[in-house]
Amino acid sequence: MENPAASATGTFDVILEGGPESLPTELRRQRVDDLTETVKICYYGGYEHFRRADAESPVDGPVLFHWIRRTRIAE
């Protein structure tokens, strides 16, 4: 059965929830190659890290990732 959340290139649509309120809506929708990795978004001199909300549930639409932490960019 074909996965509706996966594109023809084998990537997955994800939605990023939590983190800074000022994180733009267009950055909250991403396309990733691997659902087991954290998603890292460069934002205001740091990185916002997101992890898959429910790794056990089947993928049948965009996958939800929750914010877990912020790190600063090393200089």
RAVENNOR-V353395 format. One record per residue. RES is the residue in one letter. SS is DSSP state (A for helix, B for strand, O for the rest). OMEGA is omega in degrees with one decimal (none if undefined). BURIAL is I if it has 9 or more other ideal C-beta (glycine too) atoms within 8 Angstrom, else O. Layout:
RES/SS/OMEGA/BURIAL
RES/SS/OMEGA/BURIAL
This chain:
M/O/-177.8/O
E/O/-178.8/O
N/O/-177.4/O
P/O/179.2/O
A/O/-179.4/I
A/B/178.3/I
S/O/178.3/O
A/O/-179.4/O
T/O/178.8/O
G/O/177.2/O
T/O/-177.4/I
F/B/174.3/I
D/B/178.3/I
V/B/175.7/I
I/B/-178.2/I
L/B/-176.8/I
E/B/178.7/I
G/O/-178.4/O
G/O/-176.6/I
P/O/177.9/O
E/O/-177.4/O
S/O/177.9/O
L/O/-174.6/I
P/O/179.2/O
T/A/-177.7/O
E/A/175.6/O
L/A/-178.1/I
R/O/174.0/I
R/B/-176.1/I
Q/B/173.9/I
R/B/-176.2/O
V/B/178.7/I
D/O/-171.7/O
D/O/-178.4/O
L/O/-179.5/I
T/O/-179.4/O
E/O/170.9/O
T/O/176.0/O
V/B/-177.3/I
K/B/-178.6/O
I/B/175.9/I
C/B/-175.9/O
Y/B/175.9/I
Y/O/173.8/O
G/O/179.4/O
G/B/177.3/I
Y/B/172.8/I
E/B/-176.7/I
H/B/-179.3/I
F/B/178.5/I
R/B/-179.6/I
R/B/-176.1/I
A/O/-177.0/O
D/O/-176.3/O
A/O/-177.4/O
E/O/-175.5/O
S/O/178.3/O
P/O/-179.9/O
V/O/179.7/I
D/O/178.5/O
G/O/177.1/O
P/O/-176.3/O
V/B/-177.9/I
L/B/174.6/I
F/B/179.0/I
H/B/177.2/I
W/B/178.5/I
I/B/179.7/O
R/B/174.5/O
R/B/173.0/I
T/B/178.8/O
R/B/176.7/O
I/O/178.4/O
A/O/-179.3/O
E/O/none/O
